[in-house]
Amino acid sequence: MTGVLLAARGPLETWSPTLMAQLALLLPALAALVVVTFTIDSRRATAVTAFLGTAGMLLCAGVMAAIEVAHPGHAETSFTFLQFFTGQSGTASEFGLNLGVVADPLGAVMLLALALTSLLVIVSALDSVRRADGFIRLVLVSLTATFAMAGVILSPNYFETLLFWMLLSASGYLLVGHWWGLPAAAAAARRAFLYLALGDALLLVAIVYAFFRFQDLNFGHLSLAYRGGKVSSNGLLILALLVLGAAVSKSAQLPLHAWLTDAVEAPAPAAALVLGPTLASSGVYLVARTYDLFHASPRALAVLAVVGGASAIMAAVWALGQRNLKHGLAFAAMSNLGLILLALGLGAFGGALLHLFTSVFAVALLFLAAGAVGAGLRTERLAEMGGLLRRMPVTGWTTLLAMASLCGIPPLAGSWSKGAIWASLLSPLKEPGPIALGLASLLLAAALTRLFAAAFLGETARRRRFEPARIQDAAGRVRTALILLAIPVVVAGVWALPLGGHGFLNVVRFPGLKPTPLTAAGVGLASLLGLLGAGIGWLGGRAWRWPEPVGAALESSFYLGHAVAAAARRGSGAAASGLGWIERRVLDGALAGFEEAGALAGRVPRRLRAGRAEQSSLGLLAGVVLVIALALLLVAWAARVTG
Amino acid sequence: MTGFSLLMAAASPSATSSPLATPSASPLPSIVPSLPIPSGTPAPVTLANPTLPALLLSGIVWIPLIVGLVLLLLPARSEAERARVRIGAIVGSGFVLVLAVLMWYGFADQGGTLAYEEQRAWLPQLGSSYHLGVDGVSLALLLLTSLLSLVAVLASSRVRERAGAYFALLLLFETGLNGVLAAVDYLLILLFWAMPVVAAFLLIAGWGGPGRSRAALKVLAFGLASTALLLVAVLILAGQSSPPTFDLLSLHNTVLHGPATGLLFWLFFAAFAILLPAVPLHTWFIDAVAEAGAPVAALIGGALPALAGYGLYRTVLGDFPADLHRMRGAILVLTLATLIWSGLSALGQDDLKRAIAFLAQSRSSLVLLAVVSAAPVALNGGVVLIVASGLGVALLLLTAGMIQERTGTHSVRALSGLAARLPRAAILYLVGGLGLLGLPGLAGFVGMVLVFLGAYPVDRTTTTIAILASALLSGGLVVTSSERIFFGPLPDGFARLRDLGTLELTYAVLLVAVIVLLGVFPTLLANDVNFGILSLLARGAG
């Protein structure tokens, strides 16, 4: 183990952050292995194992975060996974791939959010997913997804990121397709996998390009190399765009967003994980982790901002047109992630990451709540909901808190984090990014409020054969999870304050940027936008019924996903038939002559069927050997003749 | 090259370790083998003092044939007699696998000299000797072929007609495979090259599906064509040497003149491209895999591309690097054409086995990419990729066979929702399919990454297209086929299917275990392969 420990000394050394990181990474995997080996038949035992695994992970993540907040530093430890000689001289004589962990404030806070959310989601699944629905399988895949995301967070180099990135895609595929018996879920899983696979391929291209240019894949080494002049600005742009492409596919941003609505075909805990702390956040996290690269290429930052801004605005618009609660939430989550990417593109590093931190809890909570609503009402269509705040108070109020936080309504966490973003944009004000940010915030707030008003306010819609009195609130572990997730949604914003140098913005910073402290103006602007958007959304509320063509177009996100899918299907179908035609007519046709001769030899199979296989096979083998022997004798004779 | 030549100097027959030799950290501790197996001793063994370890390679090559001949003569009319034949075959191929694993365990590759070498006089007038030997590359592939042969034998438990002949042919197949990999003399290689062709032909013709005669004849035609090309190439090559010899190593050091090298390059390349299979010579492969029974298809689909890859490594890469470099553009086009053709065709297939055959072809094209790049990183990855692809394709084909046995069809359109009754089959299919795509933790990931890392500097456009195409097309095939076959509602007609039994689980889990093992510990293979590849390239430069 080659340790490069630069951080804490003294009593903290025993609890070294890298050790905590390694434990936090391995515990979910260990829990998954134990489940597969020992508890695969018992629901309770599986739940206990998963709880212990994620609780342990939370503990380690907490310790690591505490250390990093107290003594921010950058520590890495890795071992050689694969190494061999290349036969070249000098520095290129050895080729190696390393695996390890990096412990720094950015990773620590994300790991903390992941661990807490994952723990609560998995625990709530015990009550919301019955055994017949594959509870054990769900827990197993959730643990794998948590492990993969932890790997992405803690990875110190591109290779390991790719490793866990692809594992994350596979986990996403299995999570989305959890109810594989339903054709909709199976199709959703397939579509999601293809988009995620494209992202994997883009990341792989980024890696081979980075290795080609820099001969190194370690994030730390590369952060120095980006500005070293070894690679032109065009090269940096290409690399950044490739990484951005991978991030876009995972975070479901434009133009690779079509798998988003598919993701909600998963059961509620799975959807909460996919759209919350694991897949969706991983794209944004990758951008943050490789921010050196983007910072070194201003054009890439611009593209990042454009992609984030466009996604944020379009997703919020589409969210306004959704008639299904979960779909609406999915687009809201996409819009939120777009906001974070936009903020990153505009240079508000600390604020963007604080917002990511706070919104992970909120998004997970929203999907758990949506699951409870769906279970209670047996529908997910907004038109059939209403008045749930009265009938499902816990679900309703926690949803309200989460949505308000995402809107940026004070004093919830989201207002502080959005305020931090605005604080760094306002000093000095740069055009036109902040306009997009403001517009997106307004639209997102409107969309969320519309969803809330439609589902939770007003009167419960009457449906045939369904008594509103039968609606039950979320109970048991789901209720506990909702309440516990609501806590960080409310209080996490306090971390935005300086707190004697240990505030989030001081601790999680990008070395190339000066951290901008939280300002009242920032928080004020965020709150204003949130309240304004909420007002617009509330005024519209349930009364918003789009004229039909518009409504349908909004709901299916302008048919972009459909267009891509149809093109892929028709294109591959046509290509396959064309190639098949060539094979049958051209390639096999060239063998036609041989087949005529083969008709004579066709007697051989008949003789085989008659049971003379042994003789035929021996005979044939003898024949071949004879031919070769003849050829050898011929050569020997030729050699002797020519001397 | 200075570091490496130091290495070559240090690697003498008596040296068992040198400070530079073993890469630093491998997950398994380097245990000094307690078996008296010499490593890298080139001393020829005479009949006067055959020592046990020196017969390991001969054993691995000839035991299957001997057992096969015995089985051929056994009666196989009653169920008990058939069981006896089966068990004989299992013991035979199992023993060969054990030998292969022992060889690998005792293998310490120092400087790329051949290990377990055996040399006996055979045809001295021609310059051909009975010369066997392995280096890291052939040893890794020997492990693959031995394992696949055992799995094929285990999976053939339902064969009723002429069981003796069937297993004899399977073991003949194995002899051919192992022989090509172990032989270091071109005539021997030729002799062994013909065996899988003949065995495949007879196996398909005698025990195949509805279109078997046509498929069998195609196999014979293309296989014999490949053998013939190889024969001509070997004869020309031998003719150029003086004194005339067929020994691989000696011929490698022969200086070749003029247009002969170009011709030889294309002859060798074509011979192996047929087996790879490369477009447009691939139709035999698809038909063969489709019409053969599942175990035979697994051997054809998993092991024959391995032979082709091995041939490309040894001859095209090892002996004709200059021509390879000159023809790089054309071969890269061929690689892309094969990848995209097979990827697209796979998506349009209704027959599950045909689709898997195209998927196998896609992965083989990546091996071709590794060869043409001639980069050590890619070549190391290429060997791992060959092994991983062989295992994954075999697993997929065997699962397809299990499905066919129970539902009576290969047609993707006719199948649906099978995961409800066959969950184990679904898991196997996903593991095999995702493993072929390069899921981390399974065997294909490291190989794929290494191949692309090494190939990228050679041709950036081709590599980029290859990455995107293989991810989307092969990925598309795996998920669409899983969705159609396993997911969705279960039709009433399939409501009574039984899931995998113990025997089926045995060999399937064996495959999965190896796939996972190689995925988590790629160093098991990669360490041994490294020096073989370096010496291959070094010889080519000389």
Boltz contact constraints between the chains, C-beta under 6 A:
constraints:
  - contact:
      token1: [A, 80]
      token2: [B, 25]
      max_distance: 6.0
  - contact:
      token1: [A, 82]
      token2: [B, 522]
      max_distance: 6.0
  - contact:
      token1: [A, 82]
      token2: [B, 526]
      max_distance: 6.0
  - contact:
      token1: [A, 83]
      token2: [B, 23]
      max_distance: 6.0
  - contact:
      token1: [A, 84]
      token2: [B, 23]
      max_distance: 6.0
  - contact:
      token1: [A, 84]
      token2: [B, 380]
      max_distance: 6.0
  - contact:
      token1: [A, 84]
      token2: [B, 530]
      max_distance: 6.0
  - contact:
      token1: [A, 86]
      token2: [B, 376]
      max_distance: 6.0
  - contact:
      token1: [A, 87]
      token2: [B, 4]
      max_distance: 6.0
  - contact:
      token1: [A, 87]
      token2: [B, 376]
      max_distance: 6.0
  - contact:
      token1: [A, 87]
      token2: [B, 534]
      max_distance: 6.0
  - contact:
      token1: [A, 89]
      token2: [B, 1]
      max_distance: 6.0
  - contact:
      token1: [A, 89]
      token2: [B, 2]
      max_distance: 6.0
  - contact:
      token1: [A, 89]
      token2: [B, 3]
      max_distance: 6.0
  - contact:
      token1: [A, 93]
      token2: [B, 3]
      max_distance: 6.0
  - contact:
      token1: [A, 95]
      token2: [B, 377]
      max_distance: 6.0
  - contact:
      token1: [A, 163]
      token2: [B, 440]
      max_distance: 6.0
  - contact:
      token1: [A, 166]
      token2: [B, 440]
      max_distance: 6.0
  - contact:
      token1: [A, 167]
      token2: [B, 440]
      max_distance: 6.0
  - contact:
      token1: [A, 170]
      token2: [B, 439]
      max_distance: 6.0
  - contact:
      token1: [A, 180]
      token2: [B, 487]
      max_distance: 6.0
  - contact:
      token1: [A, 183]
      token2: [B, 488]
      max_distance: 6.0
  - contact:
      token1: [A, 186]
      token2: [B, 483]
      max_distance: 6.0
  - contact:
      token1: [A, 186]
      token2: [B, 487]
      max_distance: 6.0
  - contact:
      token1: [A, 186]
      token2: [B, 488]
      max_distance: 6.0
  - contact:
      token1: [A, 190]
      token2: [B, 479]
      max_distance: 6.0
  - contact:
      token1: [A, 190]
      token2: [B, 483]
      max_distance: 6.0
  - contact:
      token1: [A, 193]
      token2: [B, 479]
      max_distance: 6.0
  - contact:
      token1: [A, 197]
      token2: [B, 471]
      max_distance: 6.0
  - contact:
      token1: [A, 197]
      token2: [B, 475]
      max_distance: 6.0
  - contact:
      token1: [A, 201]
      token2: [B, 467]
      max_distance: 6.0
  - contact:
      token1: [A, 201]
      token2: [B, 468]
      max_distance: 6.0
  - contact:
      token1: [A, 201]
      token2: [B, 471]
      max_distance: 6.0
  - contact:
      token1: [A, 204]
      token2: [B, 467]
      max_distance: 6.0
  - contact:
      token1: [A, 205]
      token2: [B, 464]
      max_distance: 6.0
  - contact:
      token1: [A, 205]
      token2: [B, 467]
      max_distance: 6.0
  - contact:
      token1: [A, 208]
      token2: [B, 452]
      max_distance: 6.0
  - contact:
      token1: [A, 208]
      token2: [B, 453]
      max_distance: 6.0
  - contact:
      token1: [A, 208]
      token2: [B, 456]
      max_distance: 6.0
  - contact:
      token1: [A, 211]
      token2: [B, 453]
      max_distance: 6.0
  - contact:
      token1: [A, 212]
      token2: [B, 456]
      max_distance: 6.0
  - contact:
      token1: [A, 212]
      token2: [B, 457]
      max_distance: 6.0
  - contact:
      token1: [A, 572]
      token2: [B, 347]
      max_distance: 6.0
  - contact:
      token1: [A, 575]
      token2: [B, 344]
      max_distance: 6.0
  - contact:
      token1: [A, 576]
      token2: [B, 344]
      max_distance: 6.0
  - contact:
      token1: [A, 576]
      token2: [B, 345]
      max_distance: 6.0
  - contact:
      token1: [A, 576]
      token2: [B, 347]
      max_distance: 6.0
  - contact:
      token1: [A, 576]
      token2: [B, 348]
      max_distance: 6.0
  - contact:
      token1: [A, 577]
      token2: [B, 348]
      max_distance: 6.0
  - contact:
      token1: [A, 579]
      token2: [B, 341]
      max_distance: 6.0
  - contact:
      token1: [A, 579]
      token2: [B, 344]
      max_distance: 6.0
  - contact:
      token1: [A, 579]
      token2: [B, 345]
      max_distance: 6.0
  - contact:
      token1: [A, 583]
      token2: [B, 283]
      max_distance: 6.0
  - contact:
      token1: [A, 587]
      token2: [B, 280]
      max_distance: 6.0
  - contact:
      token1: [A, 587]
      token2: [B, 283]
      max_distance: 6.0
  - contact:
      token1: [A, 588]
      token2: [B, 283]
      max_distance: 6.0
  - contact:
      token1: [A, 594]
      token2: [B, 221]
      max_distance: 6.0
  - contact:
      token1: [A, 598]
      token2: [B, 217]
      max_distance: 6.0
  - contact:
      token1: [A, 602]
      token2: [B, 213]
      max_distance: 6.0
  - contact:
      token1: [A, 605]
      token2: [B, 205]
      max_distance: 6.0
  - contact:
      token1: [A, 605]
      token2: [B, 213]
      max_distance: 6.0
  - contact:
      token1: [A, 608]
      token2: [B, 205]
      max_distance: 6.0
  - contact:
      token1: [A, 608]
      token2: [B, 206]
      max_distance: 6.0
  - contact:
      token1: [A, 613]
      token2: [B, 162]
      max_distance: 6.0
  - contact:
      token1: [A, 613]
      token2: [B, 165]
      max_distance: 6.0
  - contact:
      token1: [A, 613]
      token2: [B, 206]
      max_distance: 6.0
  - contact:
      token1: [A, 614]
      token2: [B, 72]
      max_distance: 6.0
  - contact:
      token1: [A, 614]
      token2: [B, 165]
      max_distance: 6.0
  - contact:
      token1: [A, 617]
      token2: [B, 202]
      max_distance: 6.0
  - contact:
      token1: [A, 620]
      token2: [B, 198]
      max_distance: 6.0
  - contact:
      token1: [A, 621]
      token2: [B, 198]
      max_distance: 6.0
  - contact:
      token1: [A, 624]
      token2: [B, 194]
      max_distance: 6.0
  - contact:
      token1: [A, 624]
      token2: [B, 198]
      max_distance: 6.0
  - contact:
      token1: [A, 636]
      token2: [B, 125]
      max_distance: 6.0
  - contact:
      token1: [A, 636]
      token2: [B, 126]
      max_distance: 6.0
  - contact:
      token1: [A, 639]
      token2: [B, 244]
      max_distance: 6.0
